[in-house]
Amino acid sequence: MAEQGRVRWTRFAWIFVPVAAMTSMLVTATAQGVIGATFVVSGAAFKLYTGELRGQGFSLAGRVDRTADDRPVPVIVTGVRRAVVTDLCQSALVRTPLGPVTVQLTGGRDGNRVTIDNLVIDVPSGQSATSLRGVQIGRDAATLDEVPGAAGPPGTFGSQARSVTLRNVRLNARAVTAATFTLPDLAMSVTRGARECF
């Protein structure tokens, strides 16, 4: 009976080590933007605001996201390879039995800066004051190479630029992915009522 309860450590190591190594490689590749992180969107939009975003590598492409019930959601995939952001706000309005509740995250205020690598935002609509350098408009979306994971379907319209400056950015977003997202002054709040970023 005692023999049955023992762990055969050599056999365990032969199984565990390759699995752990493969998992580590996949996590590292995803974090570095080599493998795109995709997911089913919730179907509910949230709001993103930033006073200013300065980025290296910028791209735009059309795509269709899918909800859990397979409903299509057309979006503009907006990518920035390396972004420095100030005055960031993200908010989501949640309907509850007690009425609407706003979940809000902020950062990049009082002189702090938010830094983001391989940022990809799925945007149904938005507006911003924009300045671009090294622009290519009308490029096949499948060949966009400024931002990892931000290409579109072959044969569809795409655009990219070497650098971008956005001010007073107001986006209705469906999804956000990033390899790294660093907020030195992250603040979170949940308040009753509609208190969105804009």
Secondary structure, DSSP 8 states (H G I E B T S, - for coil): -TGGG---HHHHHHHHHHHHHHHHHHHHHHHTTSS-----B-S--EEEEEEEEEEEEEEEEEEEEEBTT--EEEEEEEEEEEEEEEEEEEEEEEEETTEEEEEEEEES-TT--EEEEEEEEEESEEEEEEEEES-EEEEEGGG--SSTT----TTSEEEEEEEEEEEEEEEEESEEE-SEEE-TT-EEEEEES-----
